[in-house]
Amino acid sequence: MSPEEEAEVRAVIETVPMLWGYHGPITRLGGLTNRVYRLSSAVLRIPGKGTEEYINRGNETTAARVAADAGVSPEVLYADSASGVMVTRLITDAVTMSPEAFKDRAGAPARAGEAFHRLHSSGGVFPFRFELFAMIDDYLKVLAGKDVELPEGYHDVVKEAQTIRAVLARNPVPLAPCHCDPLCENFLDTGARMWIVDWEYSGMNDPMWDLGDLSVEGAFSEAQDEEMLRAYFGGPPKASDHGRMVIYKAMCDLLWTLWGLIQHANKNPADDFHAYAMNRFNRCRALMAKPGFAKHVKAV
């Protein structure tokens, strides 16, 4: 950490009453859009610049506290919804997860399934409603006005997604408090328990979204999917629940395909968003083309 970065973090510390007078070590823990630091037995989160444009910090704070009460997320020690600065209790001896860690750490998919079950069955209520197909509609409208080359088979996949939308609408399930953005890096594993952090995109949602999304982000095998599902349900899942999870694996990739195409059309220089979108789309199309996918839709 540079002296300039440390000085900036120290300045933020002085804005948090419970941290006044802290002169101990500061360790950078990472973060993708935000910056995260360890301060002894606490973790300080400083929001990334510009995140206030699309993150409702009040909703996030409520969700983080509800998740902590459910025993899924670290205790929130301080949160300022105006600045986005948050302080949580440190989870000791925890490993930040990755797709590789989910493969290598025995029982990790099961511990993630158990954490999701604790969250979804907690009875907690998040302020936001995650609307998958409304987001897809919005992205499709944006793309309609962009000069962007669409991948081969794009219109067929979008058409099938509308069929899936109708199937899910005819067979609704009670909404539950969901993380909605379960990147592997948002999981902390002690080997005995899995914790979930970063509630920026959380909302009330179909609980199978969380399991399907984590499966995609972690590149889970069928065995890992089964391990997670069995731990979540306490035994073999019903065919309809398994089907919903697989459907959301495809819809997750479709959603981020559309987002990636918009970034590419806007010439966002942060990444090769054309390659990102193609990878997501090809995985989505391959899953939907599998003979078993239609069975999962029928089961729902």
C-alpha positions as CSV (number, residue, x, y, z in Angstrom):
1,M,0.0,0.0,0.0
2,S,1.4,3.4,-1.0
3,P,1.7,6.2,1.6
4,E,-1.0,8.1,-0.4
5,E,-3.4,5.2,-0.1
6,E,-2.7,4.8,3.6
7,A,-3.2,8.5,4.2
8,E,-6.6,8.3,2.4
9,V,-7.7,5.3,4.5
10,R,-6.6,7.0,7.7
11,A,-8.7,10.0,6.7
12,V,-11.8,7.7,6.3
13,I,-11.1,6.0,9.6
14,E,-11.3,9.4,11.3
15,T,-14.9,9.8,10.0
16,V,-16.0,6.6,11.8
17,P,-16.6,7.3,15.5
18,M,-16.0,3.7,16.6
19,L,-12.5,3.8,14.9
20,W,-11.4,7.1,16.3
21,G,-7.9,6.8,17.7
22,Y,-7.1,3.7,15.7
23,H,-3.4,3.8,14.7
24,G,-2.8,0.1,14.2
25,P,-1.9,-1.7,11.0
26,I,-4.0,-1.6,7.9
27,T,-4.0,-4.6,5.5
28,R,-5.5,-4.4,2.1
29,L,-7.9,-7.4,1.6
30,G,-8.9,-6.7,-2.0
31,G,-12.3,-5.8,-3.5
32,L,-13.4,-5.5,-7.1
33,T,-15.3,-2.2,-7.3
34,N,-14.7,-1.3,-3.6
35,R,-11.7,-1.3,-1.4
36,V,-11.6,-3.5,1.6
37,Y,-9.1,-3.3,4.5
38,R,-8.4,-5.2,7.7
39,L,-8.1,-3.1,10.9
40,S,-7.2,-5.6,13.7
41,S,-10.5,-7.4,14.4
42,A,-12.6,-5.3,12.0
43,V,-13.0,-4.9,8.3
44,L,-13.4,-1.4,6.7
45,R,-15.1,-1.2,3.3
46,I,-14.6,2.0,1.3
47,P,-17.0,2.2,-1.7
48,G,-15.6,2.6,-5.2
49,K,-15.9,5.9,-6.9
50,G,-19.1,6.3,-8.9
51,T,-20.9,3.3,-7.2
52,E,-23.3,5.7,-5.7
53,E,-24.8,6.1,-9.1
54,Y,-26.2,2.5,-9.2
55,I,-26.0,1.2,-5.6
56,N,-28.6,2.0,-3.0
57,R,-26.6,2.0,0.2
58,G,-29.6,2.1,2.4
59,N,-30.9,-1.1,0.9
60,E,-27.5,-2.7,1.1
61,T,-27.1,-1.8,4.8
62,T,-30.5,-3.2,5.7
63,A,-29.7,-6.4,3.8
64,A,-26.3,-6.8,5.4
65,R,-27.9,-6.5,8.9
66,V,-30.7,-9.0,8.0
67,A,-28.1,-11.4,6.7
68,A,-25.9,-11.0,9.8
69,D,-29.0,-11.7,12.0
70,A,-29.5,-14.9,10.0
71,G,-25.9,-16.0,10.8
72,V,-24.8,-15.8,7.2
73,S,-22.8,-12.6,7.1
74,P,-20.4,-10.8,9.5
75,E,-21.9,-8.5,12.1
76,V,-22.3,-4.9,10.8
77,L,-20.5,-2.6,13.3
78,Y,-21.0,0.6,11.5
79,A,-22.6,1.8,8.2
80,D,-23.1,5.2,6.7
81,S,-25.7,5.0,4.0
82,A,-24.7,8.5,2.7
83,S,-21.0,7.7,2.2
84,G,-21.2,4.0,1.8
85,V,-18.5,3.4,4.3
86,M,-19.1,0.2,6.3
87,V,-17.3,-1.6,9.1
88,T,-18.0,-5.3,9.8
89,R,-16.5,-7.8,12.2
90,L,-13.6,-9.8,10.9
91,I,-14.2,-13.5,10.2
92,T,-11.0,-15.1,11.5
93,D,-9.2,-18.0,9.7
94,A,-11.4,-17.6,6.6
95,V,-10.3,-18.1,3.0
96,T,-11.7,-15.9,0.2
97,M,-13.2,-18.3,-2.3
98,S,-12.6,-18.7,-6.0
99,P,-13.7,-21.3,-8.6
100,E,-10.5,-23.2,-7.8
101,A,-11.1,-23.1,-4.1
102,F,-14.6,-24.4,-4.5
103,K,-13.1,-27.4,-6.3
104,D,-10.2,-27.9,-3.9
105,R,-11.7,-27.4,-0.5
106,A,-13.7,-30.5,0.5
107,G,-17.3,-29.8,1.3
108,A,-17.2,-26.2,0.0
109,P,-20.3,-26.5,-2.3
110,A,-22.2,-28.0,0.6
111,R,-21.3,-25.3,3.0
112,A,-22.4,-22.7,0.4
113,G,-25.7,-24.5,0.1
114,E,-26.2,-24.5,3.9
115,A,-25.4,-20.8,4.0
116,F,-28.0,-20.1,1.3
117,H,-30.6,-22.2,3.1
118,R,-30.0,-20.2,6.4
119,L,-30.5,-17.0,4.5
120,H,-33.5,-18.0,2.4
121,S,-35.3,-19.6,5.3
122,S,-34.6,-16.8,7.8
123,G,-37.8,-14.9,7.2
124,G,-35.9,-11.8,6.6
125,V,-37.1,-9.1,4.2
126,F,-34.8,-7.1,1.9
127,P,-36.1,-3.7,0.6
128,F,-35.3,-4.3,-3.0
129,R,-37.1,-6.7,-5.5
130,F,-34.7,-8.4,-8.0
131,E,-36.5,-8.5,-11.3
132,L,-34.6,-10.7,-13.7
133,F,-36.8,-10.4,-16.8
134,A,-37.4,-6.7,-16.3
135,M,-33.6,-6.3,-16.4
136,I,-33.4,-8.4,-19.6
137,D,-36.2,-6.3,-21.2
138,D,-34.3,-3.1,-20.3
139,Y,-31.0,-4.4,-21.8
140,L,-32.8,-5.6,-24.9
141,K,-34.3,-2.1,-25.4
142,V,-30.9,-0.5,-25.0
143,L,-29.3,-3.0,-27.5
144,A,-32.1,-2.2,-30.0
145,G,-30.6,1.3,-30.3
146,K,-27.0,0.2,-30.6
147,D,-24.9,-0.6,-33.6
148,V,-23.5,-3.9,-32.3
149,E,-23.0,-7.3,-34.0
150,L,-25.1,-9.9,-32.3
151,P,-23.8,-13.5,-31.9
152,E,-25.1,-16.2,-34.1
153,G,-28.2,-17.8,-32.7
154,Y,-28.9,-14.7,-30.5
155,H,-32.6,-14.3,-31.5
156,D,-33.3,-18.0,-31.0
157,V,-32.0,-17.8,-27.4
158,V,-33.9,-14.6,-26.6
159,K,-37.1,-16.2,-28.0
160,E,-36.6,-19.3,-25.9
161,A,-36.0,-17.1,-22.8
162,Q,-39.4,-15.7,-23.3
163,T,-40.9,-19.2,-23.2
164,I,-39.0,-19.8,-20.0
165,R,-40.3,-16.5,-18.6
166,A,-43.8,-17.7,-19.2
167,V,-43.1,-21.1,-17.5
168,L,-41.7,-19.4,-14.4
169,A,-44.6,-16.9,-14.3
170,R,-47.2,-19.7,-14.4
171,N,-45.4,-21.5,-11.6
172,P,-44.3,-18.9,-9.0
173,V,-42.6,-19.6,-5.7
174,P,-42.5,-17.5,-2.6
175,L,-39.7,-14.9,-2.8
176,A,-36.9,-15.0,-0.3
177,P,-34.0,-12.7,0.7
178,C,-31.3,-13.4,-1.8
179,H,-27.8,-12.3,-2.4
180,C,-28.3,-12.1,-6.2
181,D,-24.6,-11.5,-7.0
182,P,-22.9,-14.7,-5.7
183,L,-19.4,-14.3,-7.1
184,C,-17.1,-16.8,-5.6
185,E,-15.1,-14.0,-4.1
186,N,-18.1,-13.0,-2.0
187,F,-17.8,-16.2,0.0
188,L,-15.5,-16.7,3.0
189,D,-14.8,-20.3,4.1
190,T,-13.5,-21.3,7.5
191,G,-13.7,-25.0,6.6
192,A,-16.5,-25.4,9.1
193,R,-18.8,-22.6,7.9
194,M,-19.3,-20.5,4.8
195,W,-20.0,-16.8,5.2
196,I,-21.3,-14.4,2.5
197,V,-20.4,-10.8,2.1
198,D,-21.2,-7.8,-0.2
199,W,-24.9,-7.2,-0.3
200,E,-24.9,-4.4,-2.9
201,Y,-27.2,-6.2,-5.4
202,S,-29.3,-8.2,-2.9
203,G,-33.1,-8.4,-3.1
204,M,-36.2,-10.5,-2.8
205,N,-35.9,-13.2,-5.4
206,D,-36.6,-16.8,-6.4
207,P,-34.1,-18.6,-4.1
208,M,-32.9,-20.9,-6.8
209,W,-31.4,-17.9,-8.6
210,D,-28.6,-17.8,-5.9
211,L,-27.7,-21.4,-6.4
212,G,-27.8,-21.3,-10.2
213,D,-25.7,-18.1,-10.3
214,L,-23.1,-19.5,-7.9
215,S,-22.9,-22.6,-10.0
216,V,-22.2,-20.5,-13.1
217,E,-19.7,-18.2,-11.4
218,G,-17.9,-21.2,-9.9
219,A,-18.0,-23.3,-13.0
220,F,-19.5,-26.1,-10.9
221,S,-19.5,-29.6,-12.2
222,E,-22.7,-31.7,-11.9
223,A,-21.3,-33.3,-8.8
224,Q,-20.7,-29.9,-7.2
225,D,-24.3,-28.9,-8.2
226,E,-25.6,-32.0,-6.5
227,E,-23.6,-31.5,-3.4
228,M,-24.8,-27.9,-3.0
229,L,-28.5,-28.9,-3.7
230,R,-28.5,-31.8,-1.3
231,A,-27.0,-29.6,1.5
232,Y,-29.5,-26.9,0.7
233,F,-32.6,-29.2,0.8
234,G,-31.2,-31.7,3.4
235,G,-31.6,-34.4,0.8
236,P,-32.3,-34.9,-2.9
237,P,-34.1,-31.8,-4.4
238,K,-37.5,-32.1,-6.1
239,A,-37.3,-32.1,-9.9
240,S,-39.0,-28.7,-10.1
241,D,-36.4,-27.1,-7.7
242,H,-33.5,-28.7,-9.6
243,G,-35.1,-27.5,-12.8
244,R,-35.4,-23.9,-11.6
245,M,-31.7,-23.9,-10.6
246,V,-30.6,-25.1,-14.0
247,I,-32.9,-22.6,-15.8
248,Y,-31.3,-19.7,-13.8
249,K,-27.9,-20.9,-14.8
250,A,-28.8,-20.2,-18.4
251,M,-30.7,-16.9,-17.6
252,C,-27.8,-15.6,-15.5
253,D,-25.5,-16.0,-18.5
254,L,-28.0,-14.5,-20.9
255,L,-28.4,-11.4,-18.6
256,W,-24.7,-10.8,-18.5
257,T,-24.3,-11.5,-22.2
258,L,-26.7,-8.5,-22.9
259,W,-24.8,-6.4,-20.3
260,G,-21.5,-7.2,-22.0
261,L,-22.8,-6.4,-25.5
262,I,-23.9,-3.0,-24.2
263,Q,-20.4,-2.3,-22.7
264,H,-18.9,-3.4,-26.0
265,A,-21.2,-1.1,-28.0
266,N,-20.4,1.8,-25.7
267,K,-16.6,1.1,-26.3
268,N,-16.0,0.6,-22.6
269,P,-12.2,0.2,-22.4
270,A,-12.1,-1.6,-19.0
271,D,-12.1,-5.1,-20.6
272,D,-12.7,-7.0,-23.8
273,F,-16.4,-7.0,-23.4
274,H,-17.0,-8.6,-26.8
275,A,-15.1,-11.7,-25.7
276,Y,-16.8,-11.6,-22.3
277,A,-20.3,-11.5,-24.0
278,M,-19.4,-14.3,-26.4
279,N,-18.2,-16.5,-23.7
280,R,-21.3,-16.0,-21.7
281,F,-23.6,-16.4,-24.7
282,N,-21.9,-19.6,-25.9
283,R,-22.2,-21.1,-22.4
284,C,-25.9,-20.1,-22.2
285,R,-26.7,-21.5,-25.7
286,A,-24.8,-24.8,-25.0
287,L,-26.7,-25.4,-21.8
288,M,-30.1,-24.6,-23.4
289,A,-29.2,-27.0,-26.3
290,K,-28.6,-29.9,-24.0
291,P,-31.3,-32.6,-24.2
292,G,-31.7,-32.5,-20.4
293,F,-32.5,-28.7,-20.4
294,A,-36.0,-29.2,-21.8
295,K,-36.6,-31.8,-19.1
296,H,-35.8,-29.3,-16.4
297,V,-38.1,-26.7,-18.0
298,K,-40.9,-29.4,-18.1
299,A,-40.3,-30.3,-14.5
300,V,-40.8,-26.6,-13.5
